[in-house]
Amino acid sequence: MVKHKDSKLAHLKSLEAFAVVMESGSITKAAKELGVTQPSVSQHIQRLESIFETDLFIRRNGRVFPTERAKILFEDVEELLSGVDKTFSKWRRGQTREVSQLRICASFSNCSLVLPHLLTKLPRQNSMHFQVTSASVEESITALIDNRADVAFQTRPLDHSSIENNLFISARQVCVLPKNHPLAKKQIISATDLNEQKMISVSKGDPCYQEHQDILRRYGLKIQNLLETPYSTLAMQMAEEFNAPI
């Protein structure tokens, strides 16, 4: 899992929202069909308009009317979403013979917190089985090279010439801290807010460790490192004990 401002998944969701608005002719109807709020659909449309630097809809009296650019874009989006639907349909019917078992290497935090949620979102296929192993970045590289794993799910790219890295999902980094901590009142915590704080950090074997060290050096931050742990649940419990951010 690599941080990135605009992920492919985010693009796809925005394009899907755009397509439903085009088909329904209404943001309200599109929101109902997608099972989301109207502001959420509007944000997707505004995001695309910002990316393409053009208006896609004319807003008038609470209604939306597609521009000529929107009609041209819709043709491409229909073709893209049709391809996605065909892929999912193929897996649902079990027509693919490429994979009956998917072997996944992932960091401990991804194994426990991220992968279970993602795997439940995949189309159900009776013959498909998942084998998930907790592994460091180095262990994941070795497993892929030795053909003991089909895919690795890590928070940073795997540096090897024979391995292809692709962004699958993106997420913000969060700061976990007790409710009574002074920083808990802030909606967004910057790196400089952590200066002189007591911290519970990831262990040296965690893929995020080097990135966190780079942030400390970049901003010249001084922290009191109370504990290093790879276990997110334990870290959250200890945050209360130490009155410290994670």
Phi and psi restraints in degrees (value plus and minus 20) as a CYANA .aco file:
   2 VAL   PHI    -131.5   -91.5
   2 VAL   PSI     116.1   156.1
   3 LYS   PHI     -90.3   -50.3
   3 LYS   PSI     115.7   155.7
   4 HIS   PHI    -177.9  -137.9
   4 HIS   PSI     122.0   162.0
   5 LYS   PHI     -83.6   -43.6
   5 LYS   PSI     -66.3   -26.3
   6 ASP   PHI    -142.2  -102.2
   6 ASP   PSI      83.8   123.8
   7 SER   PHI    -109.6   -69.6
   7 SER   PSI     141.2   181.2
   8 LYS   PHI     -82.1   -42.1
   8 LYS   PSI     -56.3   -16.3
   9 LEU   PHI     -83.9   -43.9
   9 LEU   PSI     -61.3   -21.3
  10 ALA   PHI     -84.4   -44.4
  10 ALA   PSI     -61.2   -21.2
  11 HIS   PHI     -79.7   -39.7
  11 HIS   PSI     -65.0   -25.0
  12 LEU   PHI     -83.4   -43.4
  12 LEU   PSI     -61.3   -21.3
  13 LYS   PHI     -83.5   -43.5
  13 LYS   PSI     -60.9   -20.9
  14 SER   PHI     -85.9   -45.9
  14 SER   PSI     -61.5   -21.5
  15 LEU   PHI     -86.7   -46.7
  15 LEU   PSI     -56.1   -16.1
  16 GLU   PHI     -84.2   -44.2
  16 GLU   PSI     -63.7   -23.7
  17 ALA   PHI     -82.0   -42.0
  17 ALA   PSI     -61.9   -21.9
  18 PHE   PHI     -80.2   -40.2
  18 PHE   PSI     -64.4   -24.4
  19 ALA   PHI     -83.6   -43.6
  19 ALA   PSI     -61.1   -21.1
  20 VAL   PHI     -88.4   -48.4
  20 VAL   PSI     -56.6   -16.6
  21 VAL   PHI     -84.2   -44.2
  21 VAL   PSI     -62.6   -22.6
  22 MET   PHI     -81.3   -41.3
  22 MET   PSI     -62.2   -22.2
  23 GLU   PHI     -92.5   -52.5
  23 GLU   PSI     -58.8   -18.8
  24 SER   PHI    -109.8   -69.8
  24 SER   PSI     -43.3    -3.3
  25 GLY   PHI      54.2    94.2
  25 GLY   PSI      -5.2    34.8
  26 SER   PHI    -174.9  -134.9
  26 SER   PSI     116.5   156.5
  27 ILE   PHI     -89.2   -49.2
  27 ILE   PSI     -56.9   -16.9
  28 THR   PHI     -82.9   -42.9
  28 THR   PSI     -66.9   -26.9
  29 LYS   PHI     -86.6   -46.6
  29 LYS   PSI     -57.5   -17.5
  30 ALA   PHI     -83.9   -43.9
  30 ALA   PSI     -62.3   -22.3
  31 ALA   PHI     -82.2   -42.2
  31 ALA   PSI     -61.2   -21.2
  32 LYS   PHI     -85.5   -45.5
  32 LYS   PSI     -61.6   -21.6
  33 GLU   PHI     -86.8   -46.8
  33 GLU   PSI     -58.0   -18.0
  34 LEU   PHI    -103.2   -63.2
  34 LEU   PSI     -33.2     6.8
  35 GLY   PHI      54.7    94.7
  35 GLY   PSI      11.1    51.1
  36 VAL   PHI    -148.1  -108.1
  36 VAL   PSI     159.7   199.7
  37 THR   PHI    -104.2   -64.2
  37 THR   PSI     139.5   179.5
  38 GLN   PHI     -81.3   -41.3
  38 GLN   PSI     -63.5   -23.5
  39 PRO   PHI     -78.5   -38.5
  39 PRO   PSI     -54.0   -14.0
  40 SER   PHI     -84.1   -44.1
  40 SER   PSI     -63.9   -23.9
  41 VAL   PHI     -84.8   -44.8
  41 VAL   PSI     -62.7   -22.7
  42 SER   PHI     -80.8   -40.8
  42 SER   PSI     -59.0   -19.0
  43 GLN   PHI     -84.3   -44.3
  43 GLN   PSI     -59.0   -19.0
  44 HIS   PHI     -82.9   -42.9
  44 HIS   PSI     -62.6   -22.6
  45 ILE   PHI     -85.9   -45.9
  45 ILE   PSI     -64.4   -24.4
  46 GLN   PHI     -83.3   -43.3
  46 GLN   PSI     -55.1   -15.1
  47 ARG   PHI     -84.0   -44.0
  47 ARG   PSI     -65.6   -25.6
  48 LEU   PHI     -84.6   -44.6
  48 LEU   PSI     -60.7   -20.7
  49 GLU   PHI     -82.9   -42.9
  49 GLU   PSI     -55.2   -15.2
  50 SER   PHI     -90.2   -50.2
  50 SER   PSI     -61.2   -21.2
  51 ILE   PHI     -85.5   -45.5
  51 ILE   PSI     -65.2   -25.2
  52 PHE   PHI    -108.3   -68.3
  52 PHE   PSI     -26.3    13.7
  53 GLU   PHI      35.0    75.0
  53 GLU   PSI      27.0    67.0
  54 THR   PHI    -178.0  -138.0
  54 THR   PSI     133.4   173.4
  55 ASP   PHI     -98.0   -58.0
  55 ASP   PSI     112.2   152.2
  56 LEU   PHI    -119.6   -79.6
  56 LEU   PSI     -45.7    -5.7
  57 PHE   PHI    -156.9  -116.9
  57 PHE   PSI     129.2   169.2
  58 ILE   PHI    -121.1   -81.1
  58 ILE   PSI     103.1   143.1
  59 ARG   PHI    -113.1   -73.1
  59 ARG   PSI     105.9   145.9
  60 ARG   PHI    -171.1  -131.1
  60 ARG   PSI     101.7   141.7
  61 ASN   PHI      33.6    73.6
  61 ASN   PSI      21.7    61.7
  62 GLY   PHI      58.6    98.6
  62 GLY   PSI     -17.3    22.7
  63 ARG   PHI    -133.8   -93.8
  63 ARG   PSI     142.9   182.9
  64 VAL   PHI    -143.6  -103.6
  64 VAL   PSI     119.1   159.1
  65 PHE   PHI    -147.0  -107.0
  65 PHE   PSI     106.0   146.0
  66 PRO   PHI     -88.0   -48.0
  66 PRO   PSI     121.9   161.9
  67 THR   PHI    -101.9   -61.9
  67 THR   PSI     152.3   192.3
  68 GLU   PHI     -82.9   -42.9
  68 GLU   PSI     -56.9   -16.9
  69 ARG   PHI     -83.4   -43.4
  69 ARG   PSI     -56.8   -16.8
  70 ALA   PHI     -84.9   -44.9
  70 ALA   PSI     -59.1   -19.1
  71 LYS   PHI     -85.8   -45.8
  71 LYS   PSI     -58.2   -18.2
  72 ILE   PHI     -87.7   -47.7
  72 ILE   PSI     -64.1   -24.1
  73 LEU   PHI     -81.9   -41.9
  73 LEU   PSI     -57.5   -17.5
  74 PHE   PHI     -80.6   -40.6
  74 PHE   PSI     -55.0   -15.0
  75 GLU   PHI     -82.1   -42.1
  75 GLU   PSI     -63.2   -23.2
  76 ASP   PHI     -88.7   -48.7
  76 ASP   PSI     -60.1   -20.1
  77 VAL   PHI     -86.8   -46.8
  77 VAL   PSI     -60.2   -20.2
  78 GLU   PHI     -77.7   -37.7
  78 GLU   PSI     -63.3   -23.3
  79 GLU   PHI     -85.1   -45.1
  79 GLU   PSI     -61.2   -21.2
  80 LEU   PHI     -84.0   -44.0
  80 LEU   PSI     -69.7   -29.7
  81 LEU   PHI     -87.3   -47.3
  81 LEU   PSI     -50.7   -10.7
  82 SER   PHI     -84.0   -44.0
  82 SER   PSI     -59.5   -19.5
  83 GLY   PHI     -84.7   -44.7
  83 GLY   PSI     -58.9   -18.9
  84 VAL   PHI     -83.4   -43.4
  84 VAL   PSI     -64.9   -24.9
  85 ASP   PHI     -81.3   -41.3
  85 ASP   PSI     -59.2   -19.2
  86 LYS   PHI     -85.0   -45.0
  86 LYS   PSI     -58.5   -18.5
  87 THR   PHI     -84.2   -44.2
  87 THR   PSI     -67.1   -27.1
  88 PHE   PHI     -85.5   -45.5
  88 PHE   PSI     -58.8   -18.8
  89 SER   PHI     -83.4   -43.4
  89 SER   PSI     -59.3   -19.3
  90 LYS   PHI     -81.2   -41.2
  90 LYS   PSI     -62.7   -22.7
  91 TRP   PHI     -92.4   -52.4
  91 TRP   PSI     -56.4   -16.4
  92 ARG   PHI     -83.8   -43.8
  92 ARG   PSI     -56.5   -16.5
  93 ARG   PHI    -104.5   -64.5
  93 ARG   PSI     -23.2    16.8
  94 GLY   PHI      48.3    88.3
  94 GLY   PSI      10.1    50.1
  95 GLN   PHI    -102.7   -62.7
  95 GLN   PSI     -35.0     5.0
  96 THR   PHI    -102.5   -62.5
  96 THR   PSI     117.0   157.0
  97 ARG   PHI    -128.6   -88.6
  97 ARG   PSI     -14.1    25.9
  98 GLU   PHI     -92.0   -52.0
  98 GLU   PSI     -59.0   -19.0
  99 VAL   PHI    -158.0  -118.0
  99 VAL   PSI     105.7   145.7
 100 SER   PHI    -130.7   -90.7
 100 SER   PSI     -41.7    -1.7
 101 GLN   PHI    -159.2  -119.2
 101 GLN   PSI     109.3   149.3
 102 LEU   PHI    -128.4   -88.4
 102 LEU   PSI      98.8   138.8
 103 ARG   PHI    -117.4   -77.4
 103 ARG   PSI      99.9   139.9
 104 ILE   PHI    -138.2   -98.2
 104 ILE   PSI     111.3   151.3
 105 CYS   PHI    -124.6   -84.6
 105 CYS   PSI     115.4   155.4
 106 ALA   PHI    -172.1  -132.1
 106 ALA   PSI     136.3   176.3
 107 SER   PHI     -84.9   -44.9
 107 SER   PSI     141.3   181.3
 108 PHE   PHI     -78.1   -38.1
 108 PHE   PSI     -63.8   -23.8
 109 SER   PHI     -85.5   -45.5
 109 SER   PSI     -58.7   -18.7
 110 ASN   PHI     -87.9   -47.9
 110 ASN   PSI     -58.4   -18.4
 111 CYS   PHI     -80.2   -40.2
 111 CYS   PSI     -61.8   -21.8
 112 SER   PHI    -109.3   -69.3
 112 SER   PSI     -50.3   -10.3
 113 LEU   PHI    -133.2   -93.2
 113 LEU   PSI     -50.7   -10.7
 114 VAL   PHI    -125.3   -85.3
 114 VAL   PSI     -72.4   -32.4
 115 LEU   PHI     -79.2   -39.2
 115 LEU   PSI     -62.8   -22.8
 116 PRO   PHI     -75.3   -35.3
 116 PRO   PSI     -60.3   -20.3
 117 HIS   PHI     -88.5   -48.5
 117 HIS   PSI     -63.9   -23.9
 118 LEU   PHI     -85.8   -45.8
 118 LEU   PSI     -61.0   -21.0
 119 LEU   PHI     -86.3   -46.3
 119 LEU   PSI     -50.1   -10.1
 120 THR   PHI     -90.5   -50.5
 120 THR   PSI     -37.4     2.6
 121 LYS   PHI    -106.4   -66.4
 121 LYS   PSI     -31.7     8.3
 122 LEU   PHI     -93.9   -53.9
 122 LEU   PSI     130.4   170.4
 123 PRO   PHI     -79.2   -39.2
 123 PRO   PSI     119.2   159.2
 124 ARG   PHI     -92.8   -52.8
 124 ARG   PSI     113.2   153.2
 125 GLN   PHI    -161.0  -121.0
 125 GLN   PSI      99.0   139.0
 126 ASN   PHI     -78.7   -38.7
 126 ASN   PSI     -53.0   -13.0
 127 SER   PHI    -109.7   -69.7
 127 SER   PSI     -17.7    22.3
 128 MET   PHI    -115.1   -75.1
 128 MET   PSI     108.6   148.6
 129 HIS   PHI    -147.0  -107.0
 129 HIS   PSI     128.1   168.1
 130 PHE   PHI    -137.6   -97.6
 130 PHE   PSI     111.9   151.9
 131 GLN   PHI    -137.6   -97.6
 131 GLN   PSI      92.6   132.6
 132 VAL   PHI    -131.4   -91.4
 132 VAL   PSI     108.7   148.7
 133 THR   PHI    -144.4  -104.4
 133 THR   PSI     113.3   153.3
 134 SER   PHI     -95.1   -55.1
 134 SER   PSI     106.2   146.2
 135 ALA   PHI    -172.6  -132.6
 135 ALA   PSI     128.0   168.0
 136 SER   PHI     -94.5   -54.5
 136 SER   PSI     154.7   194.7
 137 VAL   PHI     -79.4   -39.4
 137 VAL   PSI     -67.3   -27.3
 138 GLU   PHI     -82.1   -42.1
 138 GLU   PSI     -62.7   -22.7
 139 GLU   PHI     -85.9   -45.9
 139 GLU   PSI     -55.5   -15.5
 140 SER   PHI     -86.2   -46.2
 140 SER   PSI     -61.9   -21.9
 141 ILE   PHI     -79.8   -39.8
 141 ILE   PSI     -67.4   -27.4
 142 THR   PHI     -82.1   -42.1
 142 THR   PSI     -62.1   -22.1
 143 ALA   PHI     -83.7   -43.7
 143 ALA   PSI     -59.8   -19.8
 144 LEU   PHI     -88.2   -48.2
 144 LEU   PSI     -62.9   -22.9
 145 ILE   PHI     -85.1   -45.1
 145 ILE   PSI     -58.8   -18.8
 146 ASP   PHI    -104.5   -64.5
 146 ASP   PSI     -15.9    24.1
 147 ASN   PHI      41.9    81.9
 147 ASN   PSI      13.2    53.2
 148 ARG   PHI    -118.1   -78.1
 148 ARG   PSI     -20.5    19.5
 149 ALA   PHI    -167.7  -127.7
 149 ALA   PSI     128.6   168.6
 150 ASP   PHI    -113.1   -73.1
 150 ASP   PSI     -51.4   -11.4
 151 VAL   PHI    -173.0  -133.0
 151 VAL   PSI     129.6   169.6
 152 ALA   PHI    -140.0  -100.0
 152 ALA   PSI     124.6   164.6
 153 PHE   PHI    -142.7  -102.7
 153 PHE   PSI      80.8   120.8
 154 GLN   PHI    -150.9  -110.9
 154 GLN   PSI     148.2   188.2
 155 THR   PHI    -109.2   -69.2
 155 THR   PSI     -21.7    18.3
 156 ARG   PHI    -165.8  -125.8
 156 ARG   PSI     137.0   177.0
 157 PRO   PHI     -79.6   -39.6
 157 PRO   PSI     128.9   168.9
 158 LEU   PHI    -111.0   -71.0
 158 LEU   PSI      97.3   137.3
 159 ASP   PHI    -105.3   -65.3
 159 ASP   PSI      69.5   109.5
 160 HIS   PHI    -177.3  -137.3
 160 HIS   PSI     119.2   159.2
 161 SER   PHI     -82.8   -42.8
 161 SER   PSI     -46.6    -6.6
 162 SER   PHI    -113.1   -73.1
 162 SER   PSI     -17.1    22.9
 163 ILE   PHI    -132.8   -92.8
 163 ILE   PSI     110.1   150.1
 164 GLU   PHI    -114.9   -74.9
 164 GLU   PSI     109.5   149.5
 165 ASN   PHI    -125.5   -85.5
 165 ASN   PSI     110.8   150.8
 166 ASN   PHI    -152.4  -112.4
 166 ASN   PSI     120.9   160.9
 167 LEU   PHI     -95.0   -55.0
 167 LEU   PSI     102.1   142.1
 168 PHE   PHI    -123.4   -83.4
 168 PHE   PSI     -61.4   -21.4
 169 ILE   PHI    -173.4  -133.4
 169 ILE   PSI     130.9   170.9
 170 SER   PHI    -146.5  -106.5
 170 SER   PSI     134.7   174.7
 171 ALA   PHI    -176.9  -136.9
 171 ALA   PSI     133.5   173.5
 172 ARG   PHI     -96.2   -56.2
 172 ARG   PSI     131.1   171.1
 173 GLN   PHI     -99.8   -59.8
 173 GLN   PSI     120.4   160.4
 174 VAL   PHI    -138.5   -98.5
 174 VAL   PSI     136.4   176.4
 175 CYS   PHI    -132.7   -92.7
 175 CYS   PSI      98.8   138.8
 176 VAL   PHI    -119.2   -79.2
 176 VAL   PSI     107.5   147.5
 177 LEU   PHI    -175.4  -135.4
 177 LEU   PSI     140.9   180.9
 178 PRO   PHI     -82.8   -42.8
 178 PRO   PSI     134.8   174.8
 179 LYS   PHI     -82.0   -42.0
 179 LYS   PSI     -51.8   -11.8
 180 ASN   PHI    -107.7   -67.7
 180 ASN   PSI     -15.2    24.8
 181 HIS   PHI     -93.7   -53.7
 181 HIS   PSI     121.0   161.0
 182 PRO   PHI     -74.4   -34.4
 182 PRO   PSI     -54.2   -14.2
 183 LEU   PHI     -96.1   -56.1
 183 LEU   PSI     -32.4     7.6
 184 ALA   PHI     -85.9   -45.9
 184 ALA   PSI     -39.1     0.9
 185 LYS   PHI     -98.8   -58.8
 185 LYS   PSI     -34.0     6.0
 186 LYS   PHI    -107.6   -67.6
 186 LYS   PSI     119.7   159.7
 187 GLN   PHI     -94.7   -54.7
 187 GLN   PSI     -58.1   -18.1
 188 ILE   PHI    -148.5  -108.5
 188 ILE   PSI     111.0   151.0
 189 ILE   PHI    -128.0   -88.0
 189 ILE   PSI     104.4   144.4
 190 SER   PHI    -109.7   -69.7
 190 SER   PSI     146.9   186.9
 191 ALA   PHI     -80.0   -40.0
 191 ALA   PSI     -59.1   -19.1
 192 THR   PHI     -86.5   -46.5
 192 THR   PSI     -44.0    -4.0
 193 ASP   PHI     -83.8   -43.8
 193 ASP   PSI     -42.2    -2.2
 194 LEU   PHI    -106.6   -66.6
 194 LEU   PSI     -23.5    16.5
 195 ASN   PHI     -82.1   -42.1
 195 ASN   PSI     114.5   154.5
 196 GLU   PHI      48.8    88.8
 196 GLU   PSI      -6.9    33.1
 197 GLN   PHI    -108.7   -68.7
 197 GLN   PSI     135.5   175.5
 198 LYS   PHI    -102.5   -62.5
 198 LYS   PSI     109.5   149.5
 199 MET   PHI    -146.8  -106.8
 199 MET   PSI     128.8   168.8
 200 ILE   PHI    -131.9   -91.9
 200 ILE   PSI      95.3   135.3
 201 SER   PHI    -132.0   -92.0
 201 SER   PSI     148.8   188.8
 202 VAL   PHI     -91.9   -51.9
 202 VAL   PSI     136.8   176.8
 203 SER   PHI     -95.2   -55.2
 203 SER   PSI     145.5   185.5
 204 LYS   PHI     -84.7   -44.7
 204 LYS   PSI     -42.5    -2.5
 205 GLY   PHI    -102.2   -62.2
 205 GLY   PSI     -27.3    12.7
 206 ASP   PHI     -97.5   -57.5
 206 ASP   PSI     120.9   160.9
 207 PRO   PHI     -79.0   -39.0
 207 PRO   PSI     -44.8    -4.8
 208 CYS   PHI    -103.6   -63.6
 208 CYS   PSI     -31.1     8.9
 209 TYR   PHI     -77.1   -37.1
 209 TYR   PSI     -71.3   -31.3
 210 GLN   PHI     -84.3   -44.3
 210 GLN   PSI     -57.2   -17.2
 211 GLU   PHI     -83.1   -43.1
 211 GLU   PSI     -62.1   -22.1
 212 HIS   PHI     -84.5   -44.5
 212 HIS   PSI     -60.3   -20.3
 213 GLN   PHI     -84.0   -44.0
 213 GLN   PSI     -57.7   -17.7
 214 ASP   PHI     -84.3   -44.3
 214 ASP   PSI     -58.1   -18.1
 215 ILE   PHI     -85.0   -45.0
 215 ILE   PSI     -62.7   -22.7
 216 LEU   PHI     -80.4   -40.4
 216 LEU   PSI     -63.8   -23.8
 217 ARG   PHI     -89.6   -49.6
 217 ARG   PSI     -59.6   -19.6
 218 ARG   PHI     -82.1   -42.1
 218 ARG   PSI     -60.0   -20.0
 219 TYR   PHI    -119.5   -79.5
 219 TYR   PSI     -16.4    23.6
 220 GLY   PHI      41.4    81.4
 220 GLY   PSI      20.7    60.7
 221 LEU   PHI    -105.6   -65.6
 221 LEU   PSI     121.2   161.2
 222 LYS   PHI    -135.0   -95.0
 222 LYS   PSI     102.6   142.6
 223 ILE   PHI    -148.8  -108.8
 223 ILE   PSI     140.0   180.0
 224 GLN   PHI    -121.7   -81.7
 224 GLN   PSI      84.3   124.3
 225 ASN   PHI    -101.9   -61.9
 225 ASN   PSI      85.8   125.8
 226 LEU   PHI    -103.3   -63.3
 226 LEU   PSI     -51.3   -11.3
 227 LEU   PHI    -181.4  -141.4
 227 LEU   PSI     123.9   163.9
 228 GLU   PHI    -136.7   -96.7
 228 GLU   PSI     106.3   146.3
 229 THR   PHI    -170.2  -130.2
 229 THR   PSI     122.1   162.1
 230 PRO   PHI    -108.6   -68.6
 230 PRO   PSI     -21.1    18.9
 231 TYR   PHI    -121.7   -81.7
 231 TYR   PSI      88.8   128.8
 232 SER   PHI     -84.8   -44.8
 232 SER   PSI     -59.8   -19.8
 233 THR   PHI     -84.5   -44.5
 233 THR   PSI     -64.7   -24.7
 234 LEU   PHI     -81.2   -41.2
 234 LEU   PSI     -62.2   -22.2
 235 ALA   PHI     -80.9   -40.9
 235 ALA   PSI     -60.1   -20.1
 236 MET   PHI     -86.4   -46.4
 236 MET   PSI     -57.8   -17.8
 237 GLN   PHI     -86.8   -46.8
 237 GLN   PSI     -60.7   -20.7
 238 MET   PHI     -91.0   -51.0
 238 MET   PSI     -44.4    -4.4
 239 ALA   PHI     -78.8   -38.8
 239 ALA   PSI     -59.6   -19.6
 240 GLU   PHI     -85.5   -45.5
 240 GLU   PSI     -62.1   -22.1
 241 GLU   PHI     -84.4   -44.4
 241 GLU   PSI     -62.5   -22.5
 242 PHE   PHI    -112.5   -72.5
 242 PHE   PSI     -28.4    11.6
 243 ASN   PHI      33.8    73.8
 243 ASN   PSI      27.6    67.6
 244 ALA   PHI    -150.0  -110.0
 244 ALA   PSI     130.1   170.1
 245 PRO   PHI     -89.8   -49.8
 245 PRO   PSI     138.0   178.0
